[in-house]
């Protein structure tokens, strides 16, 4: 087998928008029982997929391989900045074959739109710079009784801000309830989802531990509440809030025996 070199080695994805990394393996035929195609993330040397199976517990990743196809495409839902880096498509030959793909996750810049009053038949636009930050555009119309209209042109960043109340440390007594509040600010639209990690492992709300719940309220400001009842020392550690469209934020929880 060999790799189709026409497959892209550089992929740029928008923050929070599903992206695809393609790996086309030629001449593999029906040898998928003896030769496996895998995806590995270089950042932490983490095995993501083997064959058609997803190996990671991060449910944003999966491999797409239509029957009789030569493509082994890694799908990444809701990509975040930390997903940027090198991904390796491997074929388990001896020695193994590799195809590297570099992913860059970026934020799309937005410009706040401005409206031109309909009563202006002809307009002349003059920009005057002042010592203040920004630019002021003055509109003068020949058929309007209004002398001028002024508005500000502002360049906006589409990247939201994530905050956890009480960070960076929270101290509570054993048996109390861990109550963490994550707030997503300045988001053009609410995140598609918010999930929580405890020491890098995704928190399972139906785990045998029990007593774990999450409530997320979406809007102009999205708030996610994580509740862990009957806290014990094993619940200590770093908790991370992961919105789909923003950088994660962490807090360290200390459960005291007092």
VENFEN-V821989 format. One record per helix or strand of 2 or more residues. SS is the DSSP state (helix for helix, strand for strand). FROM is the first residue (numbers start at 1). TO is the last residue. If there is no record, write none. Layout:
# VENFEN-V821989
ss from to
SS FROM TO
SS FROM TO
This chain:
# VENFEN-V821989
ss from to
strand 2 3
strand 10 14
strand 19 21
strand 24 26
helix 31 33
strand 37 41
strand 46 50
strand 53 54
strand 61 64
strand 73 76
helix 81 83
strand 85 91
strand 97 106
strand 109 111
strand 123 129
strand 135 141
strand 149 153
strand 155 157
strand 161 164
strand 169 173
strand 178 185
strand 194 198
strand 201 202
strand 212 217
strand 222 228
helix 233 235
strand 237 243
strand 249 256
